[in-house]
Amino acid sequence: QVQLVESGGGSVQAGGSLRLSCAASGRTISNYYMAWLRQAPGKEREVVSRINRSTGAYYADSVKGRFTISRDNAKNTLYLQMNSLNPDDTAVYYCAAGATWGADSYWGQGTQVTVSS
């Protein structure tokens, strides 16, 4: 079983950037498909980005061109670089891991991102 801990959230003004990290322990993330999801107040959780066990990635239309997902298997860490942030990006961001694409079996506790206008 893999344990996930997110960090890097915070408060930023619109147009700013943040880099989220998701540190894994227990097992190497090289075996897993990884993802970032978010949940804004009063809204359902949504997928932000996914990455396969290599570098193949998916992005939600709302973040395409602004966010970049990456993984460093040697550091056992998943990243989400977020640029040109806007208030609609305000949410709790979670990382997740699974054995197949879309199978988010393991979750972190989340990190809050707040973007002010």
Residue pairs with C-beta under 8 A, 6 or more apart in sequence:
1 26
1 27
1 106
2 24
2 25
2 26
2 27
2 29
2 32
2 97
2 106
3 24
3 25
3 26
3 106
4 22
4 23
4 24
4 95
4 96
4 97
4 106
4 107
4 108
5 22
5 23
5 24
5 25
5 108
5 109
6 20
6 21
6 22
6 93
6 94
6 95
6 108
6 109
6 110
6 111
7 20
7 21
7 22
7 23
7 111
8 18
8 19
8 20
8 21
8 111
9 18
9 20
9 93
9 111
9 112
9 113
10 18
10 112
10 113
10 114
11 114
11 115
11 116
12 18
12 85
12 113
12 114
12 115
12 116
13 115
13 116
13 117
14 85
14 86
14 87
14 115
14 116
14 117
15 84
15 85
15 86
16 85
16 115
17 81
17 82
17 83
17 84
17 85
18 82
18 85
18 113
19 79
19 80
19 81
19 82
20 36
20 79
20 80
20 82
20 93
20 95
20 111
20 113
21 77
21 78
21 79
22 34
22 36
22 77
22 78
22 79
22 80
22 95
22 108
23 76
23 77
24 76
24 77
24 78
24 97
25 76
28 73
28 76
29 71
29 73
29 76
29 77
29 78
29 97
30 53
30 73
31 53
31 99
32 53
32 97
32 98
32 99
32 106
33 50
33 51
33 52
33 53
33 97
33 98
33 99
33 100
33 101
33 102
33 103
34 50
34 51
34 69
34 71
34 78
34 95
34 96
34 97
35 47
35 48
35 49
35 50
35 51
35 95
35 96
35 97
35 98
35 104
36 47
36 48
36 49
36 50
36 69
36 78
36 80
36 93
36 94
36 95
36 96
37 45
37 46
37 47
37 48
37 93
37 94
37 95
37 96
37 104
38 45
38 46
38 48
38 89
38 91
38 92
38 93
38 94
38 113
39 45
39 46
39 91
39 92
39 94
39 110
40 88
40 90
40 91
40 92
43 91
45 94
46 60
47 58
47 60
48 59
48 60
48 63
48 67
48 80
48 93
49 57
49 58
49 59
49 60
49 63
49 67
49 69
49 80
50 57
50 58
50 69
50 101
50 102
51 57
51 58
51 69
51 70
51 71
51 78
52 101
55 70
55 71
57 69
59 67
59 69
62 88
63 82
63 89
66 82
66 83
66 84
66 85
67 80
67 81
67 82
67 83
68 80
68 81
68 83
69 78
69 79
69 80
70 78
70 79
70 81
71 77
71 78
71 79
72 79
78 95
80 93
80 95
82 89
82 113
85 113
85 115
86 115
86 117
87 115
87 116
87 117
88 115
89 113
89 115
90 113
90 114
90 115
91 112
91 113
92 110
92 111
92 112
92 113
93 110
93 111
93 112
93 113
94 107
94 108
94 109
94 110
95 107
95 108
96 104
96 105
96 106
96 107
96 108
97 104
97 105
97 106
98 104
98 105
98 106
99 105
